[in-house]
C-alpha cells in the first residue's frame, strides 16, 4: 500500500507510544488492535519491511483520507490568507507610492518656482526646508511584503529613484538661486554703470547678477585660502574640441610598435616601407575616418571615385611631409595639414567636388585634421621622428593592410584586373579599355585613371 508523504505525520501521531509484543511481532494492527489473518493483512510502517510496527489497510486508508482532508483545508486556508495578505500589501503599496508621488510633485513645483524667479529668495528657502522635511519622512514605513507574497516588482524602487532625481534638480536650482541672492546682496552699489545698463532714474545702483564664470581653477585657489590644498594637473596650454575624440596620451615605445609591424608582415627596419604605411595611416585617421564619413553619406557628398582619388593624392602629400619631417622637424607636417583641411580645394582625379560645395558643416572635419596632425607632431617632438612614423604605420597595418601604399596592394590590383577582364566594359569609361595601362595606373597612381573610371571600378567592388 502506498502511503503519501502528506499522510505520514498523521499516521505517526496515531501510533501507540508503548506498542505490545503482538503489535511488534506483526500479529495485530498497532492502530485498531485487530489480529491479522487471511482477510486482514499487515502493512509495514517501518523502520524496515520486517521489523517495527504494522497497521491494517482500513486503518491506514482512514488516516490517509483524514490527512488529505486536513491538507486540502490548509490549502484553502492558505489561499484565503494569501489573498487577504495580498490585498493588504497592495493597499499599503498604493498609500506609500501615493506619498512618494506627492513629495516628487512638490519637488518639481519647488524647482519650477525657484527657476522662475518670481518668488522672493527667503520664501524659496522656506519652501526648500519644508521640502527636505517631507523628503525625510517619505521613505519611512516602507511596506514589507508578507511571506505569502512574491514581491518581485520594482515599483517601489523606481518611484524612490524618480523622487531622488527630482530632489537633485530642486536642490541644484534652489542652491543656484540662493547663492546668487547672497552674492548680489553683498555686492556694493555701482551707480557709475547705470548709464551703460540703461537703468531707470530711480535705480539704487544695486545690479543683480545671475551668472558668473570663474574659470576652471578658481575653486582650487579659493579653497587654498581656507587651508584646503588640492593638487592640480599640469597645464600644457592645449585645449581640445569636445566634439572630436582624442587619441591616448600613453607613451608607446618604438620597440613595441616595431613588434606589431613585424607581426603584421611589415619590416620595421625598411624605412621606405614604414613611411608609406605611416602615410596611409595619417590620411586615414586625419582625413578619411571621422567627420568626413558623415559628409559622404549626405546627398551632396562625394562619390566613391572622388574619395579614392583624393585619398591617393593626400597619401603622396602625407608621405612627402613625413619624409620632410625627418630633416626639418614636425612642422613639415603642416604642408599636408593645409591641403587636407582645405574645404575650398577641388579634389584630385579631375573631380569638381569641394567640401564647401557639399553644403555640410565642416568645422568638426577641419578640427579633426588639425588634432590628428598635431598629435603625430607631438609624438615626434616628445619622443622622436621614428616613433611618430611607427605609430601611424601601426594604425595602418592593423586596419588598412591592403590599401594603396601598403604591401598588400599589388595582390589587390592583380585580383581586380582578373575580374575586370571578365566584365563587359562596353559602357565603361575609355580609360579602362587598355588593361595594361589600367594595371600600371592602379599600381603606381590610381588617381590618373580619373574619378569616373575609379567610380566605375569601385561600384563593382573590384577594389
MONORQUI-V665859 format. One record per backbone hydrogen bond with DSSP energy under -1.0 kcal/mol. CO is the residue of the C=O (numbers start at 0). NH is the residue of the N-H. E is the energy in kcal/mol with one decimal. If there is no record, write none. Layout:
BEGIN
((CO,NH,E) (CO,NH,E))
END
This chain:
BEGIN
((3,6,-1.3) (4,7,-1.1) (6,10,-2.3) (7,11,-2.6) (8,12,-2.0) (19,23,-2.1) (20,24,-1.9) (21,26,-3.1) (21,27,-1.0) (22,25,-1.1) (26,35,-2.8) (28,32,-1.6) (33,28,-2.8) (39,36,-2.0) (42,54,-2.3) (45,52,-1.7) (50,47,-1.3) (52,44,-2.7) (53,29,-2.5) (54,42,-2.4) (55,59,-2.2) (56,60,-3.0) (57,61,-2.3) (58,62,-2.3) (59,63,-2.6) (60,64,-2.4) (61,65,-2.2) (62,66,-2.6) (63,67,-2.4) (64,68,-2.3) (65,69,-2.2) (66,70,-2.6) (67,71,-2.9) (68,72,-2.4) (69,73,-2.3) (70,74,-2.5) (71,75,-2.3) (72,76,-2.4) (73,77,-3.4) (74,78,-2.6) (75,79,-2.5) (76,80,-2.8) (77,81,-2.8) (78,82,-2.5) (79,83,-2.4) (80,84,-3.2) (81,85,-2.7) (82,86,-2.2) (83,87,-2.3) (84,88,-2.7) (85,89,-2.7) (86,90,-2.0) (87,91,-2.3) (88,92,-2.5) (89,93,-2.5) (90,94,-2.2) (91,95,-2.6) (92,96,-3.3) (93,97,-2.4) (94,98,-2.0) (95,99,-2.3) (96,100,-2.8) (97,101,-2.1) (98,102,-1.9) (99,103,-2.3) (100,104,-2.6) (101,105,-2.0) (102,106,-2.5) (103,107,-2.4) (104,108,-2.2) (105,109,-2.5) (106,110,-2.3) (107,111,-2.1) (108,112,-2.8) (109,113,-2.7) (110,114,-2.0) (111,115,-2.0) (112,116,-1.2) (119,123,-1.9) (120,124,-2.4) (121,125,-2.0) (122,126,-2.4) (123,127,-2.3) (124,128,-2.3) (125,129,-2.5) (126,130,-2.0) (127,131,-2.4) (128,132,-1.8) (129,133,-2.2) (130,134,-2.4) (131,135,-2.1) (132,136,-1.6) (133,137,-1.6) (136,139,-1.5) (145,148,-2.0) (148,150,-1.2) (149,151,-1.6) (153,157,-2.9) (154,158,-2.4) (155,159,-2.1) (156,160,-2.3) (157,161,-2.4) (158,162,-2.3) (159,163,-2.3) (160,164,-2.2) (161,165,-2.1) (162,166,-2.3) (163,167,-1.9) (164,168,-1.9) (165,169,-2.4) (166,170,-2.8) (167,171,-2.1) (168,172,-2.3) (169,173,-2.7) (170,174,-2.5) (171,175,-2.1) (172,176,-2.5) (173,177,-2.9) (174,178,-2.4) (175,179,-2.1) (176,180,-1.7) (177,181,-2.3) (178,182,-2.1) (179,183,-2.6) (180,184,-2.3) (181,185,-1.9) (182,186,-1.1) (189,192,-1.6) (190,193,-1.4) (192,196,-2.1) (193,198,-2.1) (199,202,-1.6) (204,189,-4.0) (216,220,-1.5) (217,221,-2.7) (218,222,-2.2) (219,223,-1.5) (220,224,-1.0) (222,225,-1.2) (222,227,-2.4) (223,226,-1.5) (240,243,-1.5) (252,256,-1.9) (253,257,-2.4) (254,258,-1.9) (255,259,-1.9) (256,260,-2.3) (257,261,-2.5) (258,262,-2.1) (259,263,-1.7) (260,265,-2.7) (261,264,-1.4) (266,269,-1.6) (268,270,-1.1) (269,273,-2.6) (270,274,-2.8) (271,275,-2.0) (272,276,-2.2) (273,277,-2.6) (274,278,-2.3) (275,279,-1.9) (276,280,-2.3) (277,281,-2.6) (278,282,-2.3) (279,283,-2.1) (280,284,-2.5) (281,285,-2.3) (282,286,-1.9) (282,287,-2.4) (283,288,-3.1) (289,292,-1.4) (290,294,-1.4) (291,295,-2.3) (294,297,-1.4) (297,300,-1.3) (302,306,-2.3) (303,307,-2.4) (304,308,-2.5) (305,309,-2.3) (306,310,-2.0) (307,311,-2.0) (308,312,-2.1) (309,313,-2.5) (310,314,-1.8) (311,315,-1.9) (312,316,-1.8) (313,317,-2.9) (314,318,-2.5) (315,319,-2.2) (316,320,-2.3) (317,321,-2.4) (318,322,-2.1) (319,323,-2.2) (320,324,-2.0) (323,327,-3.2) (324,328,-1.4) (328,331,-2.0) (329,332,-2.1) (330,333,-1.7) (331,334,-1.3) (332,336,-2.2) (333,337,-2.4) (334,338,-1.2) (335,339,-2.7) (336,340,-2.2) (338,341,-1.1) (342,355,-2.8) (348,450,-2.2) (352,346,-1.9) (355,358,-1.2) (361,365,-2.5) (362,366,-2.5) (363,367,-2.4) (364,368,-2.1) (365,369,-2.5) (366,370,-2.7) (367,371,-2.4) (368,372,-2.2) (369,373,-2.5) (370,374,-2.4) (371,375,-2.1) (372,376,-2.4) (373,377,-2.5) (374,378,-2.0) (375,379,-1.9) (376,380,-2.4) (377,381,-3.3) (378,382,-2.7) (383,387,-1.8) (384,388,-2.3) (385,389,-3.0) (386,390,-2.4) (387,391,-1.8) (388,392,-2.5) (389,393,-2.4) (390,394,-1.6) (391,395,-1.6) (392,396,-2.5) (393,397,-1.8) (395,399,-3.3) (399,402,-1.8) (400,407,-1.3) (402,405,-2.3) (405,408,-1.9) (407,411,-1.4) (408,412,-2.4) (409,413,-2.4) (410,414,-2.1) (411,415,-2.2) (412,416,-2.5) (413,417,-1.9) (414,418,-1.8) (415,419,-2.8) (416,420,-2.3) (419,422,-1.1) (424,427,-1.2) (428,431,-2.0) (429,432,-2.0) (433,437,-2.2) (434,438,-2.6) (435,439,-2.1) (436,440,-2.3) (437,441,-2.7) (438,442,-2.0) (439,443,-2.0) (440,444,-2.0) (444,447,-2.2) (445,448,-1.6) (446,449,-1.0) (449,453,-2.2) (450,454,-2.7) (451,455,-2.2) (452,456,-2.3) (453,457,-2.9) (454,458,-2.3) (456,461,-1.9) (457,460,-1.8))
END
